[in-house]
Amino acid sequence: MQEEITFDERRFKSKNHERIFYWMISKDIIPEVPFKLRKEEYPEIQKVIGKRGWELLCNQPQVVSMPLIHEFYANVIKKADDEEPYLSYVRGVVVHFRPDTINRVLMIKPKRFKQPSYEERVKYDQRCMDVLSDLCKVGTDWVLDSQGQPLKLRRGDLIPQAKGWHDIVRRSLIPTSNNSEVTINRAIMIHCIMKGGEINVGEIIAKNIIDTAENVKQDSWLGYPSTILRLCEEAGVPLEEFEETDIVSVHYKKTRILLQQPLAKRKKRKGERQEEEHEEMEESSALNMNQLQTALDGISGSQEEQAQQQRDLWQAMNQQREVQVQWMSQQSEYQTHMMERQQEQYDKMYEIINNSAAEHERSMGKVIQEQAQLRKEQAQQRDLLLRMERMQDALQRDYNENRMFKEARHRDRIDYDISTQEKFSYICGTLPVLNPQIQKFNEAHKVLEEQEIARVMKKEDDGAGIRAKRVEDASILTRKQSKERSLKQSHKMRIEGIARQGMNWHQEELTSKLLVACSLATPATTLATPRHPWGKLEHVAMEGMNWRVPWQLQQQRQLQKCQAKEGRARCQGKEEKACFLATPATTLATSRHPWRGSNTFPRR
């Protein structure tokens, strides 16, 4: 039976990744040294750092954990071809190092530039003539390869500003332990920073991490330790599990890198470039003697002590692994229990959803039925409204026809009355002229009054005093009645004025016709009618009558009735006939005649 392959599942993806980790331990780490400048030092560089948002990139943490970096790089390599890229695994936690994640961790926001980006310059600009003229001193040329193509530059040939940017590039963007040479890619990046151009820091770091992990050379270096530490912190890696002995100072690692370089090679570079040694001694990051002595003391430990520390470390790691396995089993049981509870909740939720859906369908069916009934009732109401509108239209047409018919009859009646009055006026004015024996109204009235008084007086007592008294009383009564008649006449005039103010829209037309009729008519009253108190007179002409056209026939009738009642109330006893005869003629117009009469008629 084939034995089962065991490995630390919490630290590695597979058994192969565990082997890669032990191979990675032999590789050294290039630390990121903070790039600290004084306020008066390189103001142009500080301005560009602030503009691009590289504050965190240029000031990384000064301590790193070697096992953390080794585990990260060991798990960067894909387990299968279809596995997601930009993904690692540290202490049971998945760590993503996608370009956008790196930019977010370093708080770098993308900036747009009019000049070409770094990727475009590397892809299309291989001559690098502008790079040479902008970064190097006058008279400097490229170091060419065997085929005569530009290969690199010497750091001593760079201008001061380019040297400062070279320190940032070789520490944080494209790591290298070689400080004396500037490769073509680093030179293009420095030129892009100085002249303007987009640099995707996250993409550059992510690709270099993959290239570094897949590099099979034994003497290759592992870079970006501080950036990897930030990524692990953001992903939630338990950093407290790493021992303090695993954390190595940046200055210690730098000293170790310098001391591990071959002495002959260093002497050869010194012989080739004597000026370069003097420039490196002036750098802000150069080591002093105390730091060098401290580094030498740290390296001079015995191999046995290191082996004992390694065995203790592995023993502690095994204990921690057992605890982790126990914790994982408990976590698995808890997750199983939670999954069962979630499944029960899902079943209940699905049942509730199905019940609510059925209830919703029933309610929707009821709503649809109610809406259909409502539409039916609305249709019936519309039909009823249409019928009512037709009936209203018919009634309106009938009303308009009736109103027009009545108005036409009224106009015809007015025309007839005007014509009749014109004829009466003409007759009354013509008869006294044709026959002088015909008395006028005032004269006839005076004669009748005298005759009646005389007849009444004869029937009374023969006493002179009584007759004189009665005559005096009759005269007083006559004067009183004359005053009452004048008051009634003024009251009648006021009523006519009020009636004229409230006349309808026919007033102007009727007024014009009446004015024409009055101008043609002679100033004479109509003949006595059967209703007139002197109806026995066949021919009576009256003078001094101011004719006026009545506008309200009903008012005329009411006024005549009131006058008749008042006359009957006053005329009582023996004086009733005398009072009646003494009263001047009432209005000639009757209920059938449209004009009101008067006791005065103008003479023609």
Secondary structure, 3 states (H helix, E strand, C coil): CCCCCCCCCCCCCCHHHHHHHHHHCCCEECCCCCCCCCCCCCHHHHHHHHHHCCHHHHCCCCEEEHHHHHHHHHCCCCCCCCCCCCEEEECCEEEECCHHHHHHHCCCCCCCCCCCCHHHHHHHCCCCHHHHHHHECCCCCCEECCCCCEEEEEHHHECHHHHHHHHHHHHHHCCCCCCCEEEHHHHHHHHHHHHCCCCCHHHHHHHHHHHHHHCCCCCCEECCHHHHHHHHHHHCCCHHHCCHHHEEEHHHHHHHHHHCCCHHHHHHHHHHCHHHHHHHHCCCCCCCHHHHHHHHHHHCCCHHHHHHHHHHHHHHHHHHHHHHHHHHHHHHHHHHHHHHHHHHHHHHHHHHHHHHHHHHHHHHHHHHHHHHHHHHHHHHHHHHHHHHHHHHHHHHHHHHHHHHHHHHHHHHHHHHHHHHHHHHHHHHHHHHHHCCCCCEHHHHHHHHHHHHHHHHHHHCCCCHHHHHHHHHHHHHHHHHHHHHHHHHHHHHHHHHHHHHHCCCCCHHHHHHHHHHHHHHCCCCCCCCCCCCCCCCCCCCECCECCCECCCCHHHHHHHHHHHHHHHHHHCCHHHHHHHHHHCCCCCCCCCCCCCECCCCECCC
